[in-house]
Amino acid sequence: MRRGDVIVVAAAGEFGKPRPAVVIQANLSMVNETITFLPITSDLERVPLYRIPIEPTQENGLRRSSEIMADRIQTSTLSRIGGIVGHIDRKTMRRVESALMVHLGLV
């Protein structure tokens, strides 16, 4: 697993149903028993600062037009990961990183 991978995860709490998510954890930190990710939703809200639109491609493994939710950072144990379904492209990952910086007040 590496940063930018699209995984299927059943996180605890409100977003507990299995859903796609993008790994945001640094590759150097992959030795932990947990993984940090952003959930992906097909319930489009169009919030440009925090929700990054993403269209399905063979590379990312998504099936519907979706949004990466940069305002819903989550960490879960590896046992909740159902597998890797794809990887997001570099341009989308840069947009994710920018949204995270805004959400966390780092800009």
N, C-alpha and C positions, 0 to 999 in steps of 0.2 A: 504494500500500500504506500502511496506517495501523495504529496500535496497536489491538489487539482484532480484527484481521482473522484469519480462519481460512484458512490457506494449506496447500498440499500441498508437502512438502519432502522431499528425499532427503539427509539429513544424513550426514556422515562417521561412521565408527566403528560401534559396537554397534547404533545405531538407524538404520542406513543405508538401510533400505527406505523407499520413499515412504510418508509418513504425514501425517495432518493435524497442524497445529500452530497455536498462537495467537501472534501477534506481540505482544511486550511492549516492544519498543524504542520510545522516545519519538518522536513524530511529527517533532520538530525534527531528529532524527538520521537521517532517512530519505535523506539525501543521500549516505550512505556506500555502499560497494560490498558491505556485509554487512548481515545482518538478524539480530536476536536474538529468539528464540522459545522457547516451551515445547511439547514434543511432546504429542500427545493419543493416548491408548491406549484400546482397547476391552477390554483385559485388566484387568478391575477388581480393584484391591487393597484399596480402601476404607481408605485411610490419611488420616484427616480433616485432619491438619495440612498435608499436602503434596499431596494429590490432590483436585482439585475435580471433583465429579460434574457431568456435562453431558448433557442429553438432546438427541437430534436434533430440529432444527426447520428450517423453510424458511430462516430468517434465518441460522443458523450453518452450514448445508450438510452437517452430519454425517449419517451413515446409521445409526449404532448408539449405544446408551448408552455413554458413554465417561468418561474422567477426564483432566483437564488435569494434567500432571505438573510441578508447581512445583519439584520437587527435581531436575529434569533440564534446567536452563537451557542453551541451546545458541546458538551464533552460526555462521552459514554464509554463503557468498557468494550473491549474488542469482541466480547461474547455476544454483543447486540448487533454486530455487523453481519449482514447477510451475504456480502460479497461485493466485488467491484463490477460495475456494469459499463464503465467508460471513463473518459478523461475530458475535462474542459480545455478549450483552446487557450492559448497565451493571452489573446486580446480580452477574452472574458475574465480570465484570472486577474488581469490588471484592473478591470472594472470592479471585481470583487474586493481586491486589496484597497482600492480608493474608497469604496463604500464602507469598508471596515474602519478605515482611518477616520472618516466622517462620524460614523456611529460611536467610535470610542473617543472622539475628541482629540485625535492626534494631529489634526491640521488646523 
